[in-house]
Amino acid sequence: QQPVQSPQAVILREGEDAVINCSSSKALYSVHWYRQKHGEAPIFLMILLKGGEQKGHDKISASFNEKKQQSSLYLTASQLSYSGTYFCGTESGRNQFYFGTGTSLTVIP
Amino acid sequence: EAGVAQSPRYKIIEKRQSVAFWCNPISGHATLYWYQQILGQGPKLLIQFQNNGVVDDSQLPKDRFSAERLKGVDSTLKIQPAKLEDSAVYLCASSFLGMDTEAFFGQGTRLTVV
């Protein structure tokens, strides 16, 4: 029931773009995205609700394809501050919320 | 605005001992969550409270873990007795109302069971 994220890890140079995917085997009600830096608490990025939402937050945006039970997080013109582990969290019904496997993103100068 | 407060930050105990963690959510937040995060993994939801009622505790190992949220504000999570595999960071989070609203996480309590 845990959603699978890909890639597991990615290294970028400043200014490059990245896409992180989150895939579930269950029909989804919502998808949440968080970023967590080493030794720190997860920080909320955005929530997407079913209906094929897209959202943007500065240079970070996401899409939610409920038919494919997938969500993608798009990071454009990456900055050093984007480094961290990104987690999706999926809600597939009452009492069914799981965080994904995580994607480690490292941005280098 | 004050964030989610947790204590202690670190705790080391021997297996079979008991331990308790405390969480004070953001003022006005009706929903409180406890997560367990094992090193290298994503957080796992243990229990979700709405005010002082339990919404979801399906992943809480109830033979050894218990949690309460008296008066719908502060919450405590207890482990009794602890096992080696309970070593993890225990994160508390709160949101204004339910899973569809932004959750704010505390700094967590790092538990080491030896």
Backbone of each chain as ProteinMPNN parsed JSONL, in Angstrom:
{"seq_chain_A": "QQPVQSPQAVILREGEDAVINCSSSKALYSVHWYRQKHGEAPIFLMILLKGGEQKGHDKISASFNEKKQQSSLYLTASQLSYSGTYFCGTESGRNQFYFGTGTSLTVIP", "coords_chain_A": {"N_chain_A": [[0.817, -1.208, 0.0], [2.137, 1.085, 0.323], [3.093, 3.92, -1.475], [5.14, 4.012, -4.434], [8.108, 5.645, -5.219], [9.94, 7.303, -7.801], [12.812, 8.793, -9.362], [14.965, 6.875, -7.103], [17.096, 8.318, -6.212], [18.646, 11.402, -7.098], [20.975, 13.539, -8.694], [21.624, 16.873, -9.231], [22.753, 19.762, -11.1], [22.917, 23.177, -10.132], [20.207, 25.066, -11.365], [19.277, 23.166, -13.109], [16.533, 21.003, -14.116], [14.124, 18.802, -12.531], [12.187, 15.801, -12.181], [10.005, 14.107, -10.071], [8.437, 11.105, -9.432], [5.414, 9.54, -8.249], [3.77, 6.673, -7.464], [0.857, 4.733, -7.089], [-0.816, 1.708, -6.106], [-3.413, 1.801, -5.575], [-6.661, 3.37, -5.877], [-6.717, 6.868, -5.652], [-7.428, 9.467, -3.322], [-6.219, 11.815, -2.525], [-3.034, 13.483, -2.891], [-0.067, 14.176, -1.21], [2.785, 16.275, -0.885], [6.026, 16.44, 0.5], [9.089, 17.848, 1.726], [12.115, 16.862, 3.182], [14.861, 17.707, 5.063], [18.075, 16.52, 6.074], [17.986, 15.285, 9.321], [15.99, 16.985, 10.059], [12.531, 18.097, 10.43], [9.822, 17.021, 8.291], [8.754, 19.212, 5.68], [5.882, 20.797, 4.533], [4.827, 20.851, 1.147], [2.761, 20.784, -0.897], [-0.744, 19.92, -1.398], [-2.663, 17.816, -3.434], [-5.845, 17.307, -4.709], [-8.235, 14.819, -5.792], [-9.342, 14.891, -9.176], [-7.701, 15.675, -11.025], [-5.808, 17.664, -10.463], [-3.519, 20.407, -10.764], [-0.794, 22.073, -9.334], [1.093, 24.942, -8.345], [4.056, 26.191, -6.853], [6.053, 28.605, -6.313], [8.934, 27.717, -7.918], [8.299, 25.134, -7.956], [6.158, 22.615, -8.834], [3.241, 20.49, -9.229], [1.499, 17.615, -10.456], [-1.499, 15.639, -10.698], [-2.649, 12.649, -11.633], [-5.404, 11.002, -11.519], [-6.526, 8.831, -12.785], [-4.402, 7.26, -13.578], [-3.39, 6.843, -11.149], [-1.235, 8.281, -10.182], [1.248, 10.738, -9.3], [3.212, 13.602, -10.047], [6.077, 15.497, -9.242], [7.451, 18.56, -10.024], [10.471, 20.193, -10.348], [11.868, 23.145, -11.161], [14.632, 24.935, -12.556], [16.578, 24.384, -10.465], [17.647, 25.03, -7.096], [20.257, 25.336, -4.613], [19.055, 25.08, -2.155], [17.023, 23.312, -2.575], [17.835, 20.775, -2.085], [17.408, 17.636, -0.485], [15.257, 15.094, 0.933], [12.495, 13.967, -0.79], [9.152, 13.275, -0.183], [6.207, 11.657, -1.167], [2.827, 11.515, -0.09], [0.066, 9.459, 0.132], [-3.459, 9.355, 0.064], [-5.89, 7.034, 0.203], [-8.396, 6.546, 0.984], [-10.568, 6.225, 3.848], [-8.644, 6.036, 6.75], [-6.344, 5.286, 5.35], [-3.585, 6.292, 4.749], [-0.42, 6.763, 3.472], [3.065, 7.335, 3.465], [5.451, 7.694, 0.801], [8.27, 5.921, -0.69], [10.379, 7.658, -0.866], [12.589, 10.114, -2.323], [15.824, 10.988, -2.843], [17.279, 14.054, -3.302], [19.908, 15.878, -4.589], [21.429, 18.917, -4.981], [24.02, 20.396, -6.675], [26.649, 22.882, -6.848]], "CA_chain_A": [[0.0, 0.0, 0.0], [3.031, 2.238, 0.303], [3.37, 4.345, -2.854], [6.524, 3.879, -4.884], [8.633, 6.85, -5.842], [11.093, 7.175, -8.685], [13.889, 7.867, -9.027], [15.309, 6.789, -5.677], [18.038, 9.394, -5.93], [19.035, 12.186, -8.272], [21.925, 14.624, -8.447], [21.448, 17.93, -10.224], [23.51, 20.996, -10.96], [22.047, 24.349, -9.973], [19.594, 25.527, -12.602], [18.679, 22.067, -13.856], [15.179, 20.613, -13.736], [13.951, 17.409, -12.11], [10.823, 15.296, -12.002], [9.893, 12.987, -9.137], [7.163, 10.437, -9.639], [4.83, 8.815, -7.129], [2.799, 5.778, -8.065], [0.13, 3.913, -6.118], [-1.594, 0.596, -6.652], [-4.803, 2.005, -5.157], [-7.3, 4.616, -6.291], [-6.294, 7.903, -4.717], [-8.272, 10.617, -3.024], [-5.347, 12.985, -2.513], [-1.587, 13.261, -2.837], [0.633, 15.218, -0.464], [4.225, 16.302, -1.119], [6.833, 17.018, 1.572], [10.54, 17.797, 1.612], [12.752, 16.697, 4.485], [16.313, 17.807, 5.085], [18.662, 15.579, 7.025], [17.893, 15.645, 10.731], [14.937, 17.971, 10.291], [11.164, 17.637, 10.23], [9.296, 17.242, 6.929], [8.112, 20.5, 5.415], [4.8, 20.668, 3.567], [4.947, 21.554, -0.131], [1.418, 20.979, -1.439], [-1.71, 18.819, -1.454], [-3.489, 17.787, -4.632], [-7.037, 16.491, -4.527], [-8.657, 14.143, -7.016], [-9.955, 15.815, -10.122], [-6.671, 16.03, -11.991], [-5.277, 18.969, -10.095], [-2.134, 20.827, -10.885], [-0.545, 23.205, -8.456], [2.432, 25.503, -8.453], [4.539, 26.84, -5.624], [7.33, 29.166, -6.744], [9.41, 26.954, -9.071], [7.958, 23.744, -7.698], [4.761, 22.368, -9.175], [2.905, 19.071, -9.208], [0.279, 17.199, -11.145], [-2.116, 14.448, -10.119], [-3.442, 11.912, -12.606], [-6.084, 10.006, -10.685], [-6.775, 7.616, -13.572], [-3.182, 6.446, -13.533], [-3.015, 6.726, -9.73], [0.127, 8.791, -10.122], [1.494, 12.164, -9.162], [4.579, 13.987, -10.355], [6.545, 16.768, -8.684], [8.363, 19.177, -10.979], [11.337, 21.23, -9.793], [12.526, 23.833, -12.27], [15.744, 25.837, -12.217], [16.835, 23.985, -9.076], [18.541, 25.829, -6.258], [20.926, 24.522, -3.587], [18.109, 24.866, -1.06], [16.077, 22.24, -2.923], [18.38, 19.474, -1.667], [16.693, 16.972, 0.6], [14.502, 13.912, 0.527], [11.116, 14.3, -1.1], [8.199, 12.199, 0.063], [4.786, 11.83, -1.441], [1.937, 10.816, 0.826], [-1.178, 9.227, -0.598], [-4.661, 9.029, 0.827], [-6.723, 6.25, -0.706], [-9.657, 6.262, 1.639], [-10.515, 6.429, 5.301], [-7.605, 5.252, 7.424], [-5.403, 4.736, 4.39], [-2.605, 7.293, 4.357], [0.931, 6.222, 3.522], [4.145, 8.053, 2.808], [6.163, 6.919, -0.195], [9.604, 5.382, -0.42], [11.321, 8.763, -0.787], [13.555, 10.406, -3.39], [16.886, 11.864, -2.372], [17.672, 15.015, -4.333], [21.087, 16.66, -4.226], [21.758, 19.96, -5.95], [25.408, 20.817, -6.503], [26.92, 24.152, -7.552]], "C_chain_A": [[0.851, 1.259, 0.0], [3.287, 2.648, -1.141], [4.856, 4.249, -3.167], [6.955, 5.155, -5.588], [9.804, 6.511, -6.752], [11.506, 8.551, -9.174], [14.114, 7.808, -7.519], [16.218, 7.93, -5.279], [18.377, 10.108, -7.225], [19.984, 13.283, -7.835], [21.795, 15.625, -9.583], [22.483, 19.027, -10.023], [22.501, 22.134, -10.8], [21.496, 24.763, -11.331], [18.952, 24.431, -13.431], [17.295, 21.734, -13.312], [15.147, 19.149, -13.312], [12.474, 17.077, -12.003], [10.868, 14.101, -11.067], [8.494, 12.405, -9.273], [6.726, 9.63, -8.422], [3.7, 7.969, -7.69], [2.167, 4.874, -7.019], [-0.633, 2.801, -6.819], [-3.081, 0.757, -6.323], [-5.335, 3.311, -5.734], [-7.041, 5.669, -5.219], [-7.322, 9.001, -4.55], [-7.44, 11.893, -3.047], [-3.894, 12.551, -2.489], [-0.952, 14.462, -2.138], [2.111, 15.136, -0.824], [4.934, 17.049, 0.011], [8.306, 16.947, 1.188], [11.121, 17.715, 3.022], [14.258, 16.786, 4.339], [16.838, 16.938, 6.213], [18.564, 16.092, 8.456], [16.806, 16.652, 11.057], [13.556, 17.351, 10.058], [10.749, 17.831, 8.779], [8.595, 18.598, 6.836], [7.096, 20.312, 4.297], [5.097, 21.469, 2.304], [3.554, 21.837, -0.717], [0.571, 19.724, -1.307], [-2.472, 18.935, -2.762], [-4.656, 16.837, -4.388], [-7.468, 15.889, -5.851], [-9.455, 15.107, -7.872], [-8.912, 16.293, -11.106], [-6.055, 17.378, -11.727], [-3.837, 19.165, -10.527], [-1.955, 22.018, -9.967], [0.863, 23.691, -8.654], [2.776, 26.231, -7.185], [5.937, 27.335, -5.923], [7.798, 28.389, -7.969], [9.171, 25.456, -8.868], [6.478, 23.566, -7.981], [4.512, 20.872, -9.183], [1.628, 18.83, -9.985], [-0.218, 15.906, -10.519], [-3.01, 13.829, -11.176], [-4.143, 10.779, -11.871], [-6.385, 8.727, -11.464], [-5.578, 6.683, -13.521], [-2.712, 6.224, -12.099], [-1.567, 7.179, -9.532], [0.15, 10.295, -9.873], [2.95, 12.424, -9.506], [4.876, 15.353, -9.762], [7.613, 17.312, -9.617], [9.152, 20.284, -10.272], [12.083, 21.865, -10.956], [13.59, 24.79, -11.748], [16.177, 25.616, -10.772], [17.862, 24.88, -8.387], [19.166, 24.907, -5.217], [19.96, 24.166, -2.463], [17.092, 23.766, -1.342], [16.588, 20.868, -2.472], [17.611, 18.921, -0.474], [16.039, 15.709, 0.09], [13.049, 14.307, 0.353], [10.239, 13.066, -0.896], [6.83, 12.586, -0.48], [4.028, 11.069, -0.359], [0.615, 10.658, 0.119], [-2.303, 8.815, 0.343], [-5.593, 8.291, -0.123], [-8.035, 5.85, -0.061], [-9.494, 6.482, 3.12], [-9.466, 5.488, 5.9], [-6.612, 4.625, 6.453], [-4.479, 5.837, 3.888], [-1.222, 6.714, 4.55], [1.898, 7.171, 2.841], [4.871, 7.113, 1.853], [7.564, 6.541, 0.23], [10.684, 6.456, -0.386], [12.236, 8.884, -1.992], [14.568, 11.391, -2.832], [17.342, 12.751, -3.522], [18.839, 15.839, -3.809], [21.358, 17.65, -5.338], [23.172, 20.443, -5.659], [25.672, 22.089, -7.302], [27.42, 23.914, -8.965]], "O_chain_A": [[0.366, 2.354, -0.283], [3.663, 1.806, -1.958], [5.708, 4.386, -2.289], [6.244, 5.674, -6.448], [10.554, 5.566, -6.508], [10.645, 9.405, -9.386], [13.534, 8.583, -6.759], [16.136, 8.451, -4.167], [18.394, 9.51, -8.301], [19.832, 13.878, -6.768], [21.85, 15.258, -10.757], [23.02, 19.203, -8.93], [21.371, 22.048, -11.28], [22.225, 24.806, -12.322], [18.176, 24.711, -14.345], [16.933, 22.126, -12.202], [16.017, 18.36, -13.68], [11.633, 17.945, -11.769], [11.674, 13.19, -11.25], [7.498, 13.128, -9.234], [7.55, 9.109, -7.67], [2.78, 8.491, -8.319], [2.859, 4.316, -6.167], [-1.04, 2.935, -7.973], [-3.906, -0.054, -6.743], [-4.576, 4.231, -6.037], [-7.136, 5.388, -4.024], [-7.991, 9.409, -5.499], [-7.897, 12.93, -3.529], [-3.564, 11.422, -2.124], [-1.266, 15.613, -2.443], [2.635, 14.044, -1.045], [4.514, 18.129, 0.425], [8.712, 16.082, 0.412], [10.672, 18.41, 3.934], [14.862, 16.028, 3.58], [16.132, 16.658, 7.182], [19.006, 17.2, 8.761], [16.704, 17.122, 12.191], [13.436, 16.233, 9.556], [11.272, 18.718, 8.103], [7.944, 19.056, 7.775], [7.404, 19.743, 3.25], [5.557, 22.61, 2.371], [3.214, 22.986, -0.997], [1.085, 18.619, -1.13], [-2.88, 20.028, -3.154], [-4.474, 15.712, -3.922], [-7.107, 16.394, -6.914], [-10.139, 16.002, -7.377], [-9.165, 17.183, -11.918], [-5.807, 18.15, -12.653], [-3.057, 18.22, -10.638], [-2.842, 22.861, -9.835], [1.734, 22.935, -9.085], [1.915, 26.812, -6.524], [6.904, 26.582, -5.805], [7.104, 28.403, -8.985], [9.78, 24.624, -9.54], [5.642, 24.283, -7.43], [5.451, 20.078, -9.148], [0.794, 19.721, -10.148], [0.545, 15.173, -9.89], [-4.016, 14.419, -11.57], [-3.554, 9.725, -11.629], [-6.489, 7.654, -10.871], [-5.729, 5.464, -13.433], [-1.746, 5.499, -11.864], [-0.789, 6.548, -8.817], [-0.795, 11.016, -10.193], [3.813, 11.575, -9.285], [4.032, 16.249, -9.778], [8.565, 16.612, -9.959], [8.572, 21.193, -9.677], [12.844, 21.195, -11.653], [13.47, 25.367, -10.667], [16.15, 26.537, -9.957], [18.794, 25.4, -9.001], [18.656, 23.814, -4.969], [20.039, 23.08, -1.888], [16.376, 23.337, -0.437], [15.83, 19.898, -2.483], [17.22, 19.661, 0.428], [16.248, 15.305, -1.055], [12.446, 14.908, 1.242], [10.546, 11.973, -1.371], [6.36, 13.705, -0.275], [4.533, 10.1, 0.209], [0.091, 11.623, -0.438], [-2.114, 8.039, 1.279], [-6.034, 8.846, -1.129], [-8.703, 4.921, -0.515], [-8.428, 6.875, 3.595], [-9.422, 4.299, 5.584], [-6.095, 3.539, 6.715], [-4.58, 6.265, 2.738], [-0.877, 6.235, 5.631], [1.603, 7.737, 1.789], [4.905, 5.9, 2.061], [7.988, 6.805, 1.356], [11.794, 6.195, 0.077], [12.611, 7.885, -2.606], [14.214, 12.49, -2.404], [17.739, 12.263, -4.58], [18.769, 16.421, -2.727], [21.5, 17.27, -6.5], [23.483, 20.846, -4.539], [25.009, 22.349, -8.306], [27.694, 24.869, -9.692]]}, "seq_chain_B": "EAGVAQSPRYKIIEKRQSVAFWCNPISGHATLYWYQQILGQGPKLLIQFQNNGVVDDSQLPKDRFSAERLKGVDSTLKIQPAKLEDSAVYLCASSFLGMDTEAFFGQGTRLTVV", "coords_chain_B": {"N_chain_B": [[3.86, 32.77, 15.122], [3.729, 29.975, 17.201], [5.343, 26.833, 16.729], [4.881, 23.24, 16.353], [5.492, 21.62, 19.322], [7.748, 19.334, 20.765], [8.839, 16.919, 23.152], [10.973, 14.586, 24.898], [13.921, 15.662, 23.025], [15.815, 13.748, 22.498], [16.211, 10.323, 23.418], [17.439, 7.598, 25.194], [17.016, 4.268, 25.879], [16.854, 1.084, 27.594], [16.041, -2.121, 26.206], [12.795, -3.406, 26.841], [12.213, -1.519, 28.728], [10.068, 1.309, 29.556], [8.764, 4.211, 27.829], [7.905, 7.642, 27.264], [6.523, 10.113, 25.141], [5.979, 13.56, 24.493], [3.705, 15.954, 23.084], [2.861, 19.134, 21.912], [0.529, 20.672, 20.047], [0.057, 23.08, 17.332], [-1.68, 25.983, 18.264], [-5.172, 25.842, 18.122], [-5.328, 23.915, 16.196], [-7.121, 21.173, 15.19], [-6.542, 18.583, 14.504], [-4.283, 15.995, 15.231], [-1.292, 14.189, 14.778], [0.687, 11.241, 15.154], [3.752, 10.032, 14.072], [5.983, 7.427, 13.078], [9.322, 7.321, 12.199], [11.618, 5.405, 10.758], [15.101, 5.14, 10.283], [16.088, 6.178, 7.104], [13.69, 5.672, 5.909], [10.307, 6.553, 4.918], [7.97, 8.544, 6.858], [5.724, 6.811, 9.037], [2.354, 6.609, 9.635], [1.099, 6.48, 12.849], [-1.021, 7.122, 14.592], [-3.99, 9.08, 14.46], [-5.59, 11.871, 15.714], [-8.69, 13.555, 16.114], [-9.551, 16.398, 17.553], [-10.19, 15.205, 20.733], [-10.669, 12.632, 20.021], [-10.026, 9.415, 18.517], [-9.194, 9.036, 15.165], [-7.857, 7.38, 13.396], [-6.081, 4.549, 14.037], [-4.935, 2.403, 12.904], [-2.379, 1.49, 12.264], [-1.008, 1.369, 14.58], [0.898, -0.38, 16.9], [-0.778, -1.97, 19.089], [-0.327, -3.625, 21.224], [1.85, -2.712, 22.548], [2.134, 0.013, 22.23], [0.645, 3.098, 23.11], [-1.553, 5.912, 23.029], [-2.704, 9.147, 23.912], [-4.923, 11.95, 23.96], [-5.749, 14.094, 25.866], [-8.305, 16.386, 26.623], [-8.174, 17.378, 24.101], [-5.894, 18.781, 23.274], [-2.777, 18.793, 24.124], [-0.715, 15.877, 23.623], [0.28, 12.525, 24.421], [2.523, 9.885, 23.691], [3.118, 6.555, 24.313], [5.396, 3.874, 24.9], [5.519, 0.573, 25.832], [6.374, -2.608, 26.715], [9.56, -1.441, 25.442], [11.081, -2.372, 22.318], [13.991, -3.413, 20.442], [13.549, -2.807, 17.753], [11.998, -0.579, 17.851], [13.499, 1.637, 17.754], [13.794, 4.776, 16.433], [12.754, 7.894, 14.883], [10.286, 9.778, 16.399], [7.67, 11.512, 15.288], [5.576, 14.276, 15.751], [2.703, 15.832, 14.461], [0.52, 18.477, 13.398], [-2.631, 19.633, 12.144], [-4.959, 22.032, 10.806], [-7.56, 21.09, 10.236], [-8.07, 17.994, 9.702], [-6.932, 15.572, 7.192], [-6.791, 16.801, 4.726], [-5.747, 19.275, 4.982], [-2.868, 21.409, 5.401], [-0.158, 19.918, 7.085], [1.807, 20.471, 9.945], [4.957, 19.751, 11.177], [6.607, 18.688, 14.174], [9.937, 18.822, 15.675], [10.624, 16.299, 16.388], [11.307, 13.259, 18.29], [14.147, 11.51, 18.925], [14.508, 8.194, 19.383], [16.444, 5.747, 20.877], [16.833, 2.386, 21.334], [18.469, 0.156, 23.329]], "CA_chain_B": [[3.043, 31.622, 15.557], [4.565, 28.896, 17.708], [5.193, 25.589, 15.985], [4.582, 22.037, 17.124], [6.558, 21.377, 20.3], [7.887, 17.953, 21.212], [9.918, 16.636, 24.096], [12.314, 15.143, 24.779], [14.493, 15.59, 21.682], [16.533, 12.479, 22.401], [15.988, 9.411, 24.534], [18.074, 6.289, 25.063], [16.513, 3.361, 26.92], [17.143, -0.322, 27.367], [14.85, -2.871, 25.782], [11.835, -3.79, 27.886], [11.821, -0.359, 29.527], [8.979, 2.088, 28.97], [9.147, 5.585, 27.486], [6.767, 8.473, 26.864], [6.836, 11.321, 24.387], [4.95, 14.577, 24.653], [3.531, 16.835, 21.941], [1.927, 20.255, 22.022], [0.313, 21.101, 18.66], [-0.187, 24.493, 17.088], [-2.942, 26.392, 18.86], [-6.307, 25.881, 17.209], [-5.333, 22.763, 15.289], [-7.975, 20.111, 15.711], [-6.024, 17.253, 14.161], [-2.918, 15.711, 15.691], [-0.787, 12.914, 14.255], [1.976, 10.689, 15.575], [4.4, 9.235, 13.042], [7.257, 6.772, 13.377], [10.197, 7.328, 11.028], [12.835, 4.615, 10.889], [16.183, 5.717, 9.476], [16.105, 5.84, 5.685], [12.346, 5.387, 5.419], [9.322, 7.613, 5.071], [7.194, 8.454, 8.101], [4.592, 5.884, 9.072], [1.325, 7.139, 10.528], [0.731, 5.585, 13.938], [-2.346, 7.445, 15.106], [-4.516, 10.398, 14.127], [-6.666, 12.348, 16.584], [-9.481, 14.735, 15.772], [-9.823, 16.848, 18.925], [-9.698, 14.172, 21.641], [-11.104, 11.325, 19.536], [-9.146, 8.732, 17.583], [-9.718, 8.854, 13.813], [-7.189, 6.254, 12.752], [-4.943, 3.943, 14.755], [-4.81, 1.091, 12.28], [-0.986, 1.058, 12.189], [-0.416, 1.461, 15.918], [1.039, -1.704, 17.547], [-1.517, -1.686, 20.318], [0.136, -4.44, 22.344], [2.917, -2.03, 23.283], [2.033, 1.455, 22.039], [-0.623, 3.733, 23.445], [-1.511, 7.363, 22.886], [-3.912, 9.831, 24.362], [-4.972, 13.388, 23.732], [-6.722, 14.581, 26.829], [-8.795, 17.761, 26.431], [-8.05, 17.777, 22.709], [-4.765, 19.676, 22.994], [-1.53, 18.038, 24.208], [-0.819, 14.431, 23.454], [1.429, 11.707, 24.8], [2.668, 8.573, 23.072], [3.878, 5.702, 25.224], [5.811, 2.546, 24.454], [5.75, -0.233, 27.02], [7.81, -2.396, 26.832], [10.218, -1.108, 24.18], [11.895, -3.372, 21.644], [15.087, -2.815, 19.663], [13.044, -2.289, 16.476], [11.287, 0.684, 18.061], [14.458, 2.734, 17.548], [13.277, 5.585, 15.326], [12.344, 9.247, 15.256], [8.836, 9.872, 16.556], [7.27, 12.843, 14.857], [4.206, 14.721, 15.991], [2.287, 16.856, 13.505], [-0.856, 18.923, 13.597], [-3.23, 20.384, 11.045], [-6.142, 22.774, 11.25], [-8.741, 20.236, 10.236], [-8.086, 16.804, 8.872], [-5.83, 15.178, 6.326], [-6.759, 17.627, 3.53], [-5.122, 20.571, 5.28], [-1.423, 21.334, 5.6], [0.311, 19.429, 8.376], [3.053, 21.051, 10.445], [5.643, 18.746, 11.971], [7.567, 19.043, 15.198], [11.319, 18.406, 15.408], [10.716, 14.863, 16.621], [12.089, 12.67, 19.376], [14.944, 10.377, 18.439], [14.558, 7.132, 20.384], [17.375, 4.637, 20.662], [16.613, 1.282, 22.274], [19.704, -0.661, 23.337]], "C_chain_B": [[3.96, 30.503, 16.014], [4.289, 27.641, 16.925], [4.798, 24.458, 16.893], [5.772, 21.748, 18.036], [6.555, 19.911, 20.711], [8.998, 17.857, 22.242], [9.828, 15.19, 24.533], [12.798, 15.096, 23.337], [15.19, 14.256, 21.455], [16.23, 11.631, 23.629], [16.679, 8.088, 24.223], [17.559, 5.434, 26.221], [16.943, 1.941, 26.598], [15.857, -1.025, 26.942], [14.087, -3.339, 27.011], [11.498, -2.64, 28.841], [10.649, 0.354, 28.847], [9.458, 3.52, 28.73], [7.886, 6.334, 27.056], [7.268, 9.718, 26.161], [5.665, 12.279, 24.511], [4.906, 15.494, 23.432], [2.506, 17.917, 22.259], [1.717, 20.817, 20.619], [0.161, 22.61, 18.545], [-1.582, 24.837, 17.609], [-4.05, 26.459, 17.805], [-6.37, 24.726, 16.233], [-6.097, 21.601, 15.916], [-7.37, 18.724, 15.526], [-4.58, 17.113, 14.597], [-2.533, 14.315, 15.24], [0.5, 12.534, 14.98], [2.483, 9.794, 14.443], [5.645, 8.584, 13.621], [8.091, 6.8, 12.101], [11.484, 6.581, 11.346], [13.855, 5.157, 9.901], [16.123, 5.232, 8.037], [14.745, 5.553, 5.092], [11.45, 6.617, 5.556], [8.577, 7.465, 6.381], [6.027, 7.492, 7.949], [3.59, 6.414, 10.084], [0.956, 6.105, 11.583], [-0.699, 5.836, 14.399], [-2.71, 8.866, 14.72], [-5.671, 10.711, 15.068], [-7.394, 13.512, 15.92], [-10.028, 15.212, 17.116], [-9.348, 15.752, 19.881], [-10.149, 12.776, 21.246], [-10.142, 10.74, 18.529], [-9.843, 8.546, 16.237], [-9.157, 7.596, 13.179], [-6.042, 5.784, 13.633], [-4.642, 2.569, 14.189], [-3.365, 0.587, 12.225], [-0.267, 1.169, 13.527], [-0.309, 0.06, 16.526], [0.469, -1.64, 18.963], [-1.094, -2.56, 21.497], [1.201, -3.707, 23.162], [2.849, -0.506, 23.201], [0.648, 1.931, 22.486], [-0.466, 5.238, 23.299], [-2.812, 7.943, 23.405], [-3.79, 11.318, 24.078], [-6.095, 13.944, 24.61], [-7.054, 16.035, 26.523], [-8.553, 18.265, 25.01], [-6.908, 18.713, 22.389], [-3.478, 18.852, 22.986], [-1.783, 16.55, 24.016], [0.436, 13.75, 23.966], [1.358, 10.371, 24.068], [3.557, 7.745, 23.986], [4.218, 4.376, 24.576], [6.16, 1.747, 25.703], [5.423, -1.697, 26.749], [8.444, -2.14, 25.464], [11.019, -2.293, 23.643], [12.971, -2.651, 20.829], [14.562, -2.159, 18.378], [12.205, -1.02, 16.619], [12.216, 1.886, 17.915], [14.07, 3.493, 16.281], [13.132, 7.016, 15.812], [10.823, 9.262, 15.31], [8.43, 11.322, 16.332], [5.824, 13.098, 15.218], [3.905, 15.813, 14.966], [0.87, 17.287, 13.85], [-1.33, 19.652, 12.351], [-4.529, 20.999, 11.523], [-7.363, 21.866, 11.331], [-8.573, 19.107, 9.233], [-6.934, 16.68, 7.9], [-5.741, 16.071, 5.094], [-6.178, 19.016, 3.764], [-3.657, 20.362, 5.619], [-1.077, 20.867, 7.0], [1.655, 20.06, 8.709], [3.673, 20.036, 11.401], [6.507, 19.375, 13.053], [8.939, 18.501, 14.847], [11.541, 16.92, 15.684], [11.51, 14.493, 17.861], [12.83, 11.471, 18.804], [15.09, 9.369, 19.562], [15.555, 6.069, 19.962], [17.131, 3.602, 21.754], [17.821, 0.36, 22.187], [19.495, -1.943, 24.157]], "O_chain_B": [[4.876, 30.121, 15.287], [3.159, 27.393, 16.501], [4.428, 24.666, 18.049], [6.91, 21.646, 17.579], [5.504, 19.324, 20.972], [9.968, 18.614, 22.208], [8.74, 14.614, 24.546], [12.111, 14.52, 22.494], [15.157, 13.706, 20.354], [16.021, 12.147, 24.727], [16.528, 7.532, 23.136], [17.653, 5.821, 27.385], [17.342, 1.636, 25.474], [14.75, -0.596, 27.266], [14.66, -3.625, 28.062], [10.597, -2.77, 29.67], [10.29, 0.042, 27.712], [10.423, 3.979, 29.342], [6.932, 5.74, 26.554], [8.289, 10.298, 26.529], [4.511, 11.865, 24.62], [5.937, 15.778, 22.821], [1.435, 17.647, 22.802], [2.648, 21.389, 20.051], [0.14, 23.322, 19.549], [-2.535, 24.082, 17.419], [-3.881, 27.055, 16.741], [-7.359, 24.57, 15.517], [-5.771, 21.119, 17.001], [-7.652, 17.805, 16.295], [-3.757, 17.998, 14.363], [-3.331, 13.38, 15.306], [1.292, 13.394, 15.366], [1.768, 8.934, 13.929], [6.277, 9.116, 14.533], [7.634, 6.36, 11.046], [12.328, 7.061, 12.103], [13.497, 5.585, 8.803], [16.11, 4.029, 7.776], [14.638, 5.227, 3.909], [11.8, 7.588, 6.226], [8.551, 6.379, 6.959], [5.425, 7.377, 6.881], [3.927, 6.642, 11.246], [0.551, 4.99, 11.255], [-1.484, 4.905, 14.574], [-1.852, 9.747, 14.659], [-6.609, 9.926, 15.205], [-6.782, 14.343, 15.25], [-10.849, 14.542, 17.741], [-8.17, 15.398, 19.833], [-10.03, 11.838, 22.034], [-9.509, 11.473, 17.77], [-10.932, 7.978, 16.164], [-9.87, 6.843, 12.516], [-5.131, 6.555, 13.936], [-4.159, 1.683, 14.894], [-3.144, -0.622, 12.147], [0.959, 1.07, 13.584], [-1.323, -0.625, 16.658], [1.173, -1.294, 19.912], [-1.454, -2.277, 22.639], [1.432, -4.036, 24.326], [3.449, 0.185, 24.024], [-0.364, 1.264, 22.27], [0.636, 5.77, 23.432], [-3.87, 7.316, 23.345], [-2.691, 11.862, 23.971], [-7.207, 14.216, 24.158], [-6.165, 16.822, 26.199], [-8.71, 19.457, 24.744], [-6.927, 19.377, 21.353], [-3.122, 18.274, 21.959], [-2.887, 16.044, 24.215], [1.522, 14.328, 23.945], [0.283, 9.81, 23.858], [4.631, 8.194, 24.387], [3.434, 3.825, 23.803], [6.975, 2.169, 26.524], [4.246, -2.007, 26.564], [7.914, -2.578, 24.443], [11.557, -3.1, 24.401], [12.876, -1.453, 20.564], [15.049, -1.108, 17.961], [11.755, -0.454, 15.623], [11.76, 3.029, 17.949], [14.024, 2.92, 15.192], [13.353, 7.319, 16.985], [10.155, 8.812, 14.379], [8.798, 12.222, 17.087], [4.957, 12.248, 15.016], [4.773, 16.626, 14.649], [0.123, 16.56, 14.504], [-0.532, 20.215, 11.6], [-5.124, 20.558, 12.506], [-8.095, 21.856, 12.32], [-8.897, 19.256, 8.054], [-6.079, 17.56, 7.799], [-4.687, 16.099, 4.458], [-6.125, 19.835, 2.847], [-3.253, 19.287, 6.062], [-1.631, 21.357, 7.984], [2.531, 20.168, 7.851], [3.013, 19.53, 12.308], [7.066, 20.456, 12.87], [9.099, 17.803, 13.846], [12.545, 16.353, 15.254], [12.272, 15.294, 18.403], [12.223, 10.543, 18.27], [15.722, 9.653, 20.579], [15.515, 5.56, 18.842], [17.212, 3.905, 22.944], [18.155, -0.151, 21.118], [20.413, -2.753, 24.28]]}, "name": "protein", "num_of_chains": 2, "seq": "QQPVQSPQAVILREGEDAVINCSSSKALYSVHWYRQKHGEAPIFLMILLKGGEQKGHDKISASFNEKKQQSSLYLTASQLSYSGTYFCGTESGRNQFYFGTGTSLTVIPEAGVAQSPRYKIIEKRQSVAFWCNPISGHATLYWYQQILGQGPKLLIQFQNNGVVDDSQLPKDRFSAERLKGVDSTLKIQPAKLEDSAVYLCASSFLGMDTEAFFGQGTRLTVV"}
